[in-house]
Amino acid sequence: MKIGIVGGTGDIGEGMVMRLSPLYDVIIGSRDTEKAKSVCNCTLDVCEKRGDKPCTVVGASNQDAVTCADIVILAIPFKHLVSTLETLECFENKIVISPVNPMEKRNSFEFVPPSEGSAALLVQKMLPKSTRVCSAFNTIAANKWRALDEELAYSVPVCGDDADAKRQVMDIVNHISKLQAFDAGPLAVSSMVEALTPLLLNIARYNKMRDVGIQFC
Ligand SMILES: NC(=O)c1ccc[n+]([C@@H]2O[C@H](COP(=O)([O-])OP(=O)(O)OC[C@H]3O[C@@H](n4cnc5c(N)ncnc54)[C@H](OP(=O)(O)O)[C@@H]3O)[C@@H](O)[C@H]2O)c1
C-alpha cells in the first residue's frame, strides 16, 4: 500500500514518515521537491541507524504524493488547506485522511471550525465525490510522532462515512506502535474529534504538561 503525505516535511509529517516508512511505501509531498528529498534522506539515515528496514520512501511534489498514493494524508495547517487543495488533482477513488484541526490561539486555544462544521467536512466538500475522507491522527502531538524510542500508546478516534475506507484507516492506525483506533462515527461528527486538540493544548498549558494525548478505556 502506498501512502502519500501532503506536507510530509512538516512537524507531524516528518514523524509520520519515520513511523510509517518501515510499514508502508511512503511518498513525502512538499511544495518544494528538494525539501521532500531531504526529509526522505533523513528518514533513510534514521532507519539505517535504528536497523529498521524501510519500504520505498521517496521525496516528491505534493501532486505526486496524491497521484502515486492509494491513501493520502493531508498534513498541512488548516489556514493553508483550501489553497493547497485547490492546486491538487487526481483524488478520485482515493482514501484521504485529515488530521487537520482548525483552531486559533487567543487567550487560550479555541476550536474555530469552517462553516462546513469541520476541516474534514470541508475536505470532503472540496474533493471529488468518489474520494473517501476520514479524519484520524488529530490528537497525536508532533513531538510524540518524532520520539521514535517511545511507544505511541494513544487512542485514535477515526471518523468517516465509508465503512471500507474507515476499516483501512483503522488498520493503518493499529499497525503504528501501540496506537489503538476507535470508530468515532461518521464524518458529520469529526468536529468533536478536531475540537479535542485545542482542549488538550489548554490542559497542557494550564497544568504545566507537555504533549498531552488521550486513551479511551
Ligand atoms: N503539530 C502537531 O502537534 C499536530 C498534532 C495533531 C494534528 N496536527 C494537524 O496536522 C496538520 C499539520 O500540522 P503541522 O504542525 O505538521 O504543520 P506545519 O509543520 O506548520 O506545516 C506542515 C507543512 O505544510 C506546508 N505548508 C506550510 N505553509 C504552507 C502554505 N502557505 N501553503 C501550502 N503548504 C504549506 C509545509 O510543507 P512544504 O513547505 O514542504 O510545502 C509544511 O512542512 C495541521 O492541520 C494540524 O492541525 C498537528
The ligand as an SDF file (V2000), in Angstrom:
LIG
                    3D

 48 52  0  0  0  0  0  0  0  0999 V2000
    1.7660   19.7630   15.2120 N   0  0  0  0  0  0  0  0  0  0  0  0
    1.0490   18.9030   15.9260 C   0  0  0  0  0  0  0  0  0  0  0  0
    1.4480   18.5250   17.0530 O   0  0  0  0  0  0  0  0  0  0  0  0
   -0.2490   18.3440   15.3750 C   0  0  0  0  0  0  0  0  0  0  0  0
   -0.9200   17.3370   16.0760 C   0  0  0  0  0  0  0  0  0  0  0  0
   -2.1130   16.8050   15.5370 C   0  0  0  0  0  0  0  0  0  0  0  0
   -2.6270   17.3050   14.3570 C   0  0  0  0  0  0  0  0  0  0  0  0
   -1.9680   18.3180   13.7130 N   0  0  0  0  0  0  0  0  0  0  0  0
   -2.5390   18.8380   12.4710 C   0  0  0  0  0  0  0  0  0  0  0  0
   -1.6940   18.4070   11.4150 O   0  0  0  0  0  0  0  0  0  0  0  0
   -1.6000   19.4140   10.4030 C   0  0  0  0  0  0  0  0  0  0  0  0
   -0.1350   19.7000   10.1540 C   0  0  0  0  0  0  0  0  0  0  0  0
    0.4070   20.2820   11.3140 O   0  0  0  0  0  0  0  0  0  0  0  0
    1.9620   20.6090   11.4130 P   0  0  0  0  0  0  0  0  0  0  0  0
    2.1990   21.1510   12.7620 O   0  0  0  0  0  0  0  0  0  0  0  0
    2.7430   19.4580   10.9250 O   0  0  0  0  0  0  0  0  0  0  0  0
    2.0870   21.8210   10.3460 O   0  0  0  0  0  0  0  0  0  0  0  0
    3.3850   22.6130    9.8840 P   0  0  0  0  0  0  0  0  0  0  0  0
    4.6160   21.9090   10.3000 O   0  0  0  0  0  0  0  0  0  0  0  0
    3.2350   24.0480   10.2870 O   0  0  0  0  0  0  0  0  0  0  0  0
    3.2320   22.5880    8.2880 O   0  0  0  0  0  0  0  0  0  0  0  0
    3.1850   21.3730    7.5830 C   0  0  0  0  0  0  0  0  0  0  0  0
    3.6010   21.6120    6.1420 C   0  0  0  0  0  0  0  0  0  0  0  0
    2.6490   22.4300    5.4880 O   0  0  0  0  0  0  0  0  0  0  0  0
    3.3120   23.0400    4.3840 C   0  0  0  0  0  0  0  0  0  0  0  0
    2.9670   24.4510    4.2990 N   0  0  0  0  0  0  0  0  0  0  0  0
    3.3970   25.4540    5.0910 C   0  0  0  0  0  0  0  0  0  0  0  0
    2.9390   26.6450    4.6480 N   0  0  0  0  0  0  0  0  0  0  0  0
    2.1990   26.3780    3.5420 C   0  0  0  0  0  0  0  0  0  0  0  0
    1.4780   27.1810    2.6270 C   0  0  0  0  0  0  0  0  0  0  0  0
    1.4330   28.5260    2.7320 N   0  0  0  0  0  0  0  0  0  0  0  0
    0.8430   26.5560    1.6160 N   0  0  0  0  0  0  0  0  0  0  0  0
    0.9030   25.2180    1.4730 C   0  0  0  0  0  0  0  0  0  0  0  0
    1.5880   24.3910    2.3140 N   0  0  0  0  0  0  0  0  0  0  0  0
    2.2140   24.9850    3.3260 C   0  0  0  0  0  0  0  0  0  0  0  0
    4.8000   22.9110    4.5800 C   0  0  0  0  0  0  0  0  0  0  0  0
    5.2970   21.9670    3.6420 O   0  0  0  0  0  0  0  0  0  0  0  0
    6.2300   22.4170    2.4040 P   0  0  0  0  0  0  0  0  0  0  0  0
    6.9200   23.7000    2.7710 O   0  0  0  0  0  0  0  0  0  0  0  0
    7.1960   21.2810    2.2970 O   0  0  0  0  0  0  0  0  0  0  0  0
    5.3210   22.5390    1.2480 O   0  0  0  0  0  0  0  0  0  0  0  0
    4.9130   22.3540    5.9790 C   0  0  0  0  0  0  0  0  0  0  0  0
    6.0340   21.5000    6.1450 O   0  0  0  0  0  0  0  0  0  0  0  0
   -2.3760   20.6240   10.9190 C   0  0  0  0  0  0  0  0  0  0  0  0
   -3.6040   20.7180   10.2620 O   0  0  0  0  0  0  0  0  0  0  0  0
   -2.5650   20.3530   12.4170 C   0  0  0  0  0  0  0  0  0  0  0  0
   -3.8070   20.8630   12.8880 O   0  0  0  0  0  0  0  0  0  0  0  0
   -0.7950   18.8330   14.1790 C   0  0  0  0  0  0  0  0  0  0  0  0
  1  2  1  0
  2  3  2  0
  2  4  1  0
  4  5  1  0
  4 48  2  0
  5  6  2  0
  6  7  1  0
  7  8  2  0
  8  9  1  0
  8 48  1  0
  9 10  1  0
  9 46  1  0
 10 11  1  0
 11 12  1  0
 11 44  1  0
 12 13  1  0
 13 14  1  0
 14 15  2  0
 14 16  1  0
 14 17  1  0
 17 18  1  0
 18 19  2  0
 18 20  1  0
 18 21  1  0
 21 22  1  0
 22 23  1  0
 23 24  1  0
 23 42  1  0
 24 25  1  0
 25 26  1  0
 25 36  1  0
 26 27  1  0
 26 35  1  0
 27 28  2  0
 28 29  1  0
 29 30  1  0
 29 35  2  0
 30 31  1  0
 30 32  2  0
 32 33  1  0
 33 34  2  0
 34 35  1  0
 36 37  1  0
 36 42  1  0
 37 38  1  0
 38 39  2  0
 38 40  1  0
 38 41  1  0
 42 43  1  0
 44 45  1  0
 44 46  1  0
 46 47  1  0
M  CHG  2   8   1  16  -1
M  END
$$$$
